[in-house]
Amino acid sequence: MLLSALFLISAFAQTGKKDHVFLKSGGVIKGHLITHDAEIVKINSAGNEWVFKNEEVDSISKYSKLKKVESSSQNYFFDTSMGFLVGNSRNIQPAPFSFMSSLNVKIIRNLYLGAGIGAEFLEETYMPAFGQIQWRFRDTKTTPFFNLQLGYQVPLEDGNRNSVIPYNYSSSYYSYPQTNSQLTSEGGYLINPSIGFQRFSSDNFAWFFAFGYRYHQLNYSGENGYKLETNYSRLSLKVGFIFN
């Protein structure tokens, strides 16, 4: 589904690359301008070549690659990323999969503020709900950027961990059995600074990759007031796309 969406978005983005011939009769022909001289205007539209005399043409709007610079400084954008959280063997999955999507709005030039949600498959499945701030180093179609995410891991399923809860007894002559209790997931906060690189391939579409440091906390509770807190430090590796 993600790959299908990627191709559809890229296809729709191509529509912004067409030249426009505005006719005095009120018609508009969109396509690739072939010839524009003192006598005729020729344009290819959907595989058909149209030829008009200059007297029939009101104006011509030609697509320019310079518009790419403007695309990187629009007032908002959506981004979607996927990748892995690598580098901690304390989890049953040493490189859990991470998927995130967010909406971002420009605050000042090159500075964006956003919020989003996602899905991460750690020892349990979690939904990270986060806010983020992004700074683009240049206002061009290709630029490095810095991104900072702060949020909370919301558990989507019961804990997969079991705890061993001892029963204490004052006498040293008798031993009492211990019981296993499944823990309840309570989530925990996360922080993820990262740096990356993005490139706009059309007016409304860009791809990017990023790597950074992820710290997150997972909390659990069990019977008799039992609490467990685990902290993870990981390397985040992600690729994604931007559209608006």
C-alpha positions in Angstrom: 0.0 0.0 0.0 2.8 2.4 0.9 4.6 1.7 -2.4 1.4 2.2 -4.4 0.8 5.6 -2.6 4.4 6.6 -3.4 3.9 6.0 -7.2 0.5 7.7 -7.3 1.8 10.8 -5.5 4.8 10.9 -7.9 2.5 10.5 -10.9 0.2 13.3 -9.8 3.2 15.5 -9.1 4.2 15.3 -12.8 1.1 17.2 -13.8 2.8 20.4 -12.5 5.5 20.1 -15.2 3.3 21.0 -18.2 3.5 24.0 -20.5 0.2 25.9 -21.1 -1.0 27.5 -24.3 -4.0 29.9 -23.7 -6.1 30.5 -26.9 -8.0 33.6 -27.7 -11.1 31.4 -28.1 -10.9 30.5 -24.4 -9.3 27.1 -24.7 -6.2 25.9 -22.8 -3.8 23.3 -24.2 -1.5 21.6 -21.6 1.6 19.6 -22.6 5.2 20.0 -23.9 5.9 23.1 -26.0 7.8 22.1 -29.1 7.9 25.3 -31.2 7.2 28.9 -30.6 8.4 31.3 -33.3 7.2 34.3 -35.2 4.5 32.3 -37.1 3.3 29.3 -35.2 3.0 27.6 -31.8 3.3 23.8 -31.7 2.6 21.8 -28.5 2.4 18.1 -27.8 -0.5 17.2 -25.5 -1.1 13.5 -24.5 0.7 12.3 -27.6 -1.1 14.7 -30.0 0.6 17.6 -31.7 -1.4 20.9 -31.9 -0.3 23.7 -34.2 -1.7 27.2 -33.9 -1.0 30.5 -35.7 0.3 33.3 -33.4 -2.9 35.2 -34.1 -4.9 32.4 -32.4 -2.8 32.4 -29.2 -3.4 34.8 -26.3 -0.5 33.8 -24.1 1.9 31.0 -23.2 3.0 29.8 -19.8 6.1 27.7 -19.9 7.1 25.3 -17.0 10.4 26.3 -15.4 12.7 24.1 -13.3 13.4 27.2 -11.2 10.0 26.6 -9.6 11.7 23.8 -7.7 13.3 26.3 -5.3 9.8 27.5 -4.3 8.6 24.0 -3.6 11.0 23.6 -0.7 9.6 26.6 1.1 5.9 26.0 1.0 3.8 26.8 4.1 3.1 23.1 5.1 4.0 19.6 4.2 3.2 16.0 5.1 5.9 13.4 5.6 5.9 9.7 6.0 8.9 7.6 7.0 9.8 4.0 7.7 13.0 2.4 9.0 14.6 0.5 11.9 15.8 1.2 15.5 19.1 -0.5 15.6 21.6 -1.4 18.4 20.1 -2.8 21.5 20.1 -6.5 22.3 17.9 -6.2 25.4 14.9 -6.3 23.2 13.7 -9.5 21.6 13.9 -7.7 18.3 17.4 -6.2 17.9 16.2 -3.9 15.0 12.4 -3.1 15.5 10.5 -1.7 12.5 9.3 1.9 12.8 6.7 3.8 10.8 5.7 7.4 11.3 3.7 10.1 9.6 3.2 13.8 10.4 1.8 17.2 9.4 4.2 20.1 9.5 3.5 23.9 9.3 6.1 26.7 8.6 6.8 28.9 11.6 9.5 31.1 10.0 11.7 30.6 7.0 13.1 27.1 6.9 11.7 26.3 10.4 8.7 23.9 10.6 6.6 22.7 13.6 4.6 19.5 13.3 2.8 16.6 15.1 2.2 13.0 14.1 1.7 9.4 15.0 3.1 6.0 13.9 3.6 2.4 14.8 6.6 0.6 16.3 7.0 -3.1 16.9 9.1 -3.4 20.0 8.5 -6.2 22.6 4.9 -5.0 22.3 3.3 -2.9 19.6 3.3 0.8 20.3 1.9 4.0 18.7 4.3 6.9 19.1 2.5 10.2 19.4 4.9 13.0 19.0 5.6 16.6 18.2 8.6 17.6 16.0 10.5 20.6 14.9 12.5 20.6 11.7 15.1 23.1 10.4 16.2 23.1 6.7 19.7 24.4 6.2 19.0 25.8 2.7 15.9 27.0 0.9 16.6 24.9 -2.2 15.3 21.7 -3.8 18.2 19.8 -2.2 19.1 20.4 1.4 20.3 18.8 4.6 18.1 19.2 7.6 17.9 18.7 11.4 14.8 17.1 13.0 13.9 16.7 16.7 11.0 14.5 17.9 9.5 14.4 21.4 6.6 12.2 22.4 5.1 9.3 24.2 4.9 5.6 23.3 1.3 4.6 23.7 0.9 0.8 24.1 -1.5 -1.0 21.7 -1.4 -4.4 23.3 -0.7 -6.1 26.7 2.8 -6.6 27.9 4.7 -9.6 26.6 7.0 -9.7 29.7 6.6 -11.8 32.8 7.9 -10.9 36.2 8.9 -13.2 39.0 7.4 -11.9 42.3 8.8 -13.5 45.5 6.7 -14.1 48.6 8.8 -13.2 51.7 8.7 -15.2 54.9 10.4 -14.4 58.1 11.6 -18.0 58.8 14.9 -19.1 57.2 13.8 -22.8 57.5 11.1 -22.8 54.9 11.2 -21.8 51.3 8.0 -20.6 49.5 7.4 -20.8 45.7 7.6 -17.7 43.5 4.8 -16.8 41.1 4.9 -15.5 37.5 2.8 -12.5 36.7 2.3 -11.0 33.2 3.1 -7.3 33.2 0.8 -4.5 31.9 2.4 -2.1 29.4 2.1 1.6 30.3 4.3 3.1 27.6 6.9 5.8 28.1 8.4 9.0 26.7 10.7 9.2 23.7 13.2 11.7 22.2 14.8 11.4 18.8 17.2 14.0 17.4 18.3 13.2 13.8 20.0 14.8 10.8 19.3 13.9 7.1 19.1 15.0 3.5 16.0 15.7 1.3 15.6 16.3 -2.4 12.5 17.6 -4.2 11.9 15.7 -7.5 8.8 17.8 -8.4 6.9 20.8 -7.1 5.0 18.7 -4.6 7.1 15.6 -3.9 10.4 14.9 -2.2 12.3 12.0 -0.7 14.6 12.0 2.2 16.8 9.8 4.5 17.8 10.4 8.1 19.7 8.9 10.9 19.8 9.9 14.5 19.8 8.9 18.2 16.6 7.4 19.7 16.1 7.2 23.5 12.9 5.8 24.8 11.5 4.4 28.0 9.0 1.5 28.5 7.1 1.1 31.8 5.3 -2.0 33.1 3.2 -2.7 36.1 2.2 -6.0 37.8 0.6 -7.5 40.8 1.2 -6.2 44.3 2.4 -2.9 43.1 5.3 -4.3 41.1 6.9 -1.8 38.7 9.4 -2.3 35.9 11.2 0.5 33.9 13.4 -0.2 30.9 15.4 2.4 29.0 16.7 2.0 25.4 19.3 3.8 23.4 19.3 3.1 19.7 20.4 4.3 16.3 17.4 5.3 14.1 17.7 4.8 10.4 14.8 6.0 8.2 13.8 6.8 4.6 10.6 8.5 3.6 8.9 11.0 1.3 7.3 14.5 1.6 4.3 15.8 -0.2 2.0 18.8 -0.1 
